[in-house]
Amino acid sequence: MPLFRITVKQSKNSNGIRLEKGMSVEVVSNSFSNPVSTNGGQSVVDAFYRIYGVDIKKAGALSMVYLDVERIG
């Protein structure tokens, strides 16, 4: 099962949620495809909520425009 690191590319303030450049989470995926686009990015949403307490989907930042995905394992 591959391990991905998802990092915020640029700061964003939307819907009362502040995301800072450099915030990152690690997500284990069952598939080799991009976790942001797999299953509606739910694993990424859950990871950001668990670690930072922010809803990245509500902030409108659950896209490759705002997130950098790197496979690390």
C-alpha positions as CSV (number, residue, x, y, z in Angstrom):
1,M,0.0,0.0,0.0
2,P,1.6,3.2,-1.1
3,L,2.2,6.2,1.2
4,F,1.5,9.7,-0.1
5,R,2.5,13.1,1.4
6,I,0.0,15.9,0.6
7,T,1.2,19.4,1.1
8,V,-0.6,22.8,0.8
9,K,1.1,24.8,-2.0
10,Q,-0.3,28.3,-1.1
11,S,-2.0,29.9,1.8
12,K,-5.8,30.2,1.6
13,N,-8.5,31.8,3.7
14,S,-12.0,30.7,2.7
15,N,-15.3,30.0,4.6
16,G,-13.6,30.9,7.9
17,I,-10.9,28.3,7.4
18,R,-7.2,29.3,7.2
19,L,-4.8,27.0,5.4
20,E,-1.1,27.8,5.5
21,K,1.5,27.0,2.9
22,G,3.5,24.0,4.0
23,M,0.8,22.2,6.0
24,S,1.2,18.5,5.2
25,V,-0.3,15.1,6.0
26,E,0.6,11.6,5.1
27,V,-2.0,9.2,3.7
28,V,-1.9,5.5,3.1
29,S,-3.9,4.5,0.0
30,N,-5.2,1.2,-1.2
31,S,-4.5,2.2,-4.8
32,F,-1.6,3.7,-6.6
33,S,-3.6,6.6,-8.0
34,N,-3.7,10.1,-6.6
35,P,-5.5,10.1,-3.2
36,V,-6.9,13.6,-3.8
37,S,-9.0,12.3,-6.8
38,T,-9.7,8.8,-5.4
39,N,-13.0,8.4,-3.5
40,G,-13.6,12.1,-3.5
41,G,-10.4,12.7,-1.6
42,Q,-12.0,11.5,1.6
43,S,-8.8,10.1,3.1
44,V,-7.1,13.5,2.5
45,V,-10.1,15.3,4.1
46,D,-10.0,13.0,7.1
47,A,-6.2,13.4,7.5
48,F,-6.3,17.2,7.5
49,Y,-9.2,17.2,10.0
50,R,-7.4,14.7,12.3
51,I,-4.1,16.5,12.3
52,Y,-5.1,20.2,12.0
53,G,-8.8,20.3,12.8
54,V,-9.6,22.0,9.5
55,D,-12.1,20.8,6.8
56,I,-10.1,21.2,3.6
57,K,-13.1,20.4,1.5
58,K,-15.2,23.2,3.1
59,A,-12.3,25.6,2.4
60,G,-12.5,24.7,-1.3
61,A,-8.9,23.5,-1.4
62,L,-9.4,19.8,-2.2
63,S,-7.8,20.1,-5.7
64,M,-4.4,19.9,-7.3
65,V,-4.4,23.7,-7.6
66,Y,-3.8,24.0,-3.9
67,L,-2.3,20.6,-3.0
68,D,1.0,18.9,-4.0
69,V,0.9,15.1,-3.9
70,E,4.2,13.2,-3.5
71,R,4.5,9.4,-3.3
72,I,7.0,8.6,-0.6
73,G,6.5,4.9,-0.1
